[in-house]
Amino acid sequence: MASFNATIRSFENDLWSYYLAIPKPIGASFIEGDDRRVICTIGEAAPIHSALMPKGDVYSIYVKKDFMKKNGLSEGDEVSVTLEKDRSAYGMPMPESFQVLLDQDADGSSYFHALTKGKQRTLIHLVGKVKNVDSQLAKGLAIMHHLKESNGGLDFKRLNVLIKEYNNRN
């Protein structure tokens, strides 16, 4: 674990908004092979599961606009930061509703676990970003349906159509 102060900076592009500049020696101490996943706590805010991304002479951790707004943060703020190695199975919290579906559907689980870690996190995020458990279950069921229908492939346009269909069933 490492604690230090960092400045919130703005990217000079439209793809990402803000990041924390993490000094290279601190960031490098958390990298294990290809694994750059960390849990970052900014001040008293809820932890962020993230990856250390190389950016010039520092590492960066992306900070979303909604996180900034929710926590009253602005570009240029100096904040206290605590980093710890993320040793979770997926590099982010798994919604209980989605884990139940994976536990109950061997074929869907097999296809899910054959995906890259990044694609797994994308699907976990899709389920976890909604707080309503019924909506999480609908999304999870649609994801499992899609993975089995496509033999483990991911077509996000088709998946979005399935998610809408499953949401309308409720």
TORLORO-66457 format. One record per residue (C-alpha): residue number from 1; x, y, z; residue in one letter. Coordinates in nm, 3 decimals. Example, Ala and Ser with C-alpha at 12.3 -4.5 7.8 and 13.67 -1.06 7.14 Angstrom:
REM TORLORO-66457
REC, gutor, px, py, pz, lumlum
REC, 1, 1.230, -0.450, 0.780, a
REC, 2, 1.367, -0.106, 0.714, s
***
This chain:
REM TORLORO-66457
REC, gutor, px, py, pz, lumlum
REC, 1, 0.000, 0.000, 0.000, m
REC, 2, 0.120, 0.352, -0.074, a
REC, 3, -0.020, 0.687, 0.037, s
REC, 4, 0.079, 1.018, -0.122, f
REC, 5, -0.064, 1.339, -0.267, n
REC, 6, -0.139, 1.377, -0.637, a
REC, 7, -0.286, 1.643, -0.862, t
REC, 8, -0.596, 1.591, -1.072, i
REC, 9, -0.508, 1.678, -1.429, r
REC, 10, -0.706, 1.709, -1.750, s
REC, 11, -0.631, 1.516, -2.067, f
REC, 12, -0.575, 1.720, -2.382, e
REC, 13, -0.825, 1.512, -2.580, n
REC, 14, -1.198, 1.439, -2.592, d
REC, 15, -1.172, 1.067, -2.517, l
REC, 16, -1.087, 1.091, -2.146, w
REC, 17, -1.147, 1.376, -1.908, s
REC, 18, -0.933, 1.359, -1.593, y
REC, 19, -0.652, 1.157, -1.444, y
REC, 20, -0.433, 1.135, -1.139, l
REC, 21, -0.062, 1.162, -1.207, a
REC, 22, 0.111, 0.878, -1.018, i
REC, 23, 0.490, 0.908, -0.983, p
REC, 24, 0.671, 0.636, -1.182, k
REC, 25, 0.847, 0.475, -0.882, p
REC, 26, 0.520, 0.443, -0.689, i
REC, 27, 0.327, 0.310, -0.989, g
REC, 28, 0.601, 0.066, -1.088, a
REC, 29, 0.591, -0.091, -0.741, s
REC, 30, 0.234, -0.215, -0.812, f
REC, 31, 0.295, -0.363, -1.155, i
REC, 32, 0.338, -0.739, -1.171, e
REC, 33, 0.412, -0.857, -1.525, g
REC, 34, 0.115, -0.749, -1.737, d
REC, 35, -0.104, -0.688, -1.431, d
REC, 36, -0.141, -0.313, -1.365, r
REC, 37, -0.469, -0.332, -1.167, r
REC, 38, -0.491, -0.125, -0.847, v
REC, 39, -0.751, -0.002, -0.603, i
REC, 40, -0.724, 0.375, -0.571, c
REC, 41, -0.883, 0.571, -0.290, t
REC, 42, -0.899, 0.949, -0.333, i
REC, 43, -0.955, 1.128, -0.005, g
REC, 44, -1.263, 0.986, 0.167, e
REC, 45, -1.434, 0.879, -0.158, a
REC, 46, -1.526, 0.523, -0.245, a
REC, 47, -1.235, 0.325, -0.393, p
REC, 48, -1.184, 0.310, -0.770, i
REC, 49, -1.074, -0.017, -0.931, h
REC, 50, -0.841, 0.092, -1.207, s
REC, 51, -0.525, 0.023, -1.403, a
REC, 52, -0.201, 0.217, -1.400, l
REC, 53, -0.155, 0.356, -1.749, m
REC, 54, 0.182, 0.488, -1.868, p
REC, 55, 0.170, 0.859, -1.953, k
REC, 56, 0.504, 1.023, -2.023, g
REC, 57, 0.706, 1.050, -1.703, d
REC, 58, 0.418, 0.932, -1.477, v
REC, 59, 0.150, 0.667, -1.458, y
REC, 60, -0.209, 0.777, -1.477, s
REC, 61, -0.534, 0.661, -1.323, i
REC, 62, -0.845, 0.774, -1.508, y
REC, 63, -1.102, 0.965, -1.302, v
REC, 64, -1.453, 0.991, -1.444, k
REC, 65, -1.648, 1.316, -1.463, k
REC, 66, -1.931, 1.177, -1.250, d
REC, 67, -1.683, 1.075, -0.979, f
REC, 68, -1.535, 1.426, -0.985, m
REC, 69, -1.878, 1.587, -0.958, k
REC, 70, -2.004, 1.349, -0.688, k
REC, 71, -1.697, 1.416, -0.473, n
REC, 72, -1.668, 1.792, -0.537, g
REC, 73, -1.334, 1.763, -0.716, l
REC, 74, -1.191, 1.986, -0.989, s
REC, 75, -0.896, 1.989, -1.224, e
REC, 76, -0.586, 2.107, -1.039, g
REC, 77, -0.699, 1.984, -0.696, d
REC, 78, -0.429, 1.818, -0.492, e
REC, 79, -0.576, 1.512, -0.326, v
REC, 80, -0.462, 1.243, -0.088, s
REC, 81, -0.432, 0.909, -0.264, v
REC, 82, -0.397, 0.557, -0.134, t
REC, 83, -0.307, 0.276, -0.374, l
REC, 84, -0.317, -0.095, -0.309, e
REC, 85, -0.272, -0.390, -0.541, k
REC, 86, -0.603, -0.519, -0.675, d
REC, 87, -0.601, -0.893, -0.611, r
REC, 88, -0.968, -0.947, -0.695, s
REC, 89, -1.055, -1.212, -0.952, a
REC, 90, -1.177, -0.964, -1.212, y
REC, 91, -1.006, -0.635, -1.125, g
REC, 92, -1.335, -0.488, -1.009, m
REC, 93, -1.626, -0.585, -0.785, p
REC, 94, -1.851, -0.860, -0.921, m
REC, 95, -2.224, -0.787, -0.872, p
REC, 96, -2.374, -1.066, -0.663, e
REC, 97, -2.662, -1.104, -0.910, s
REC, 98, -2.423, -1.171, -1.199, f
REC, 99, -2.212, -1.413, -0.993, q
REC, 100, -2.528, -1.613, -0.915, v
REC, 101, -2.603, -1.638, -1.288, l
REC, 102, -2.247, -1.752, -1.362, l
REC, 103, -2.271, -2.010, -1.084, d
REC, 104, -2.598, -2.148, -1.223, q
REC, 105, -2.510, -2.160, -1.593, d
REC, 106, -2.203, -2.372, -1.669, a
REC, 107, -2.205, -2.303, -2.044, d
REC, 108, -2.250, -1.928, -2.002, g
REC, 109, -1.983, -1.922, -1.733, s
REC, 110, -1.742, -2.113, -1.956, s
REC, 111, -1.790, -1.864, -2.239, y
REC, 112, -1.758, -1.569, -1.999, f
REC, 113, -1.435, -1.700, -1.847, h
REC, 114, -1.288, -1.765, -2.194, a
REC, 115, -1.311, -1.390, -2.267, l
REC, 116, -1.015, -1.159, -2.204, t
REC, 117, -1.003, -0.999, -1.858, k
REC, 118, -1.084, -0.663, -2.019, g
REC, 119, -1.398, -0.797, -2.189, k
REC, 120, -1.500, -0.966, -1.864, q
REC, 121, -1.467, -0.629, -1.685, r
REC, 122, -1.671, -0.458, -1.957, t
REC, 123, -1.957, -0.704, -1.907, l
REC, 124, -1.930, -0.685, -1.527, i
REC, 125, -1.946, -0.306, -1.555, h
REC, 126, -2.257, -0.327, -1.775, l
REC, 127, -2.433, -0.528, -1.506, v
REC, 128, -2.295, -0.340, -1.206, g
REC, 129, -2.364, 0.013, -1.325, k
REC, 130, -2.735, -0.032, -1.258, v
REC, 131, -2.830, -0.047, -0.892, k
REC, 132, -3.168, -0.220, -0.929, n
REC, 133, -3.120, -0.596, -0.879, v
REC, 134, -3.399, -0.684, -1.124, d
REC, 135, -3.230, -0.473, -1.392, s
REC, 136, -2.895, -0.636, -1.309, q
REC, 137, -3.051, -0.980, -1.350, l
REC, 138, -3.209, -0.880, -1.683, a
REC, 139, -2.874, -0.756, -1.814, k
REC, 140, -2.694, -1.062, -1.681, g
REC, 141, -2.945, -1.297, -1.844, l
REC, 142, -2.913, -1.110, -2.173, a
REC, 143, -2.532, -1.136, -2.154, i
REC, 144, -2.545, -1.509, -2.083, m
REC, 145, -2.796, -1.559, -2.368, h
REC, 146, -2.574, -1.363, -2.606, h
REC, 147, -2.255, -1.549, -2.511, l
REC, 148, -2.422, -1.886, -2.566, k
REC, 149, -2.596, -1.775, -2.887, e
REC, 150, -2.267, -1.648, -3.032, s
REC, 151, -2.048, -1.932, -2.897, n
REC, 152, -1.855, -1.691, -2.678, g
REC, 153, -1.828, -1.407, -2.928, g
REC, 154, -1.921, -1.050, -2.842, l
REC, 155, -2.125, -0.830, -3.072, d
REC, 156, -2.215, -0.527, -2.862, f
REC, 157, -2.484, -0.407, -3.104, k
REC, 158, -2.660, -0.744, -3.080, r
REC, 159, -2.601, -0.754, -2.704, l
REC, 160, -2.765, -0.411, -2.661, n
REC, 161, -3.070, -0.532, -2.855, v
REC, 162, -3.092, -0.837, -2.628, l
REC, 163, -3.055, -0.623, -2.315, i
REC, 164, -3.349, -0.407, -2.431, k
REC, 165, -3.555, -0.719, -2.500, e
REC, 166, -3.478, -0.861, -2.155, y
REC, 167, -3.554, -0.527, -1.987, n
REC, 168, -3.892, -0.513, -2.163, n
REC, 169, -3.979, -0.860, -2.031, r
REC, 170, -3.978, -0.723, -1.678, n
***
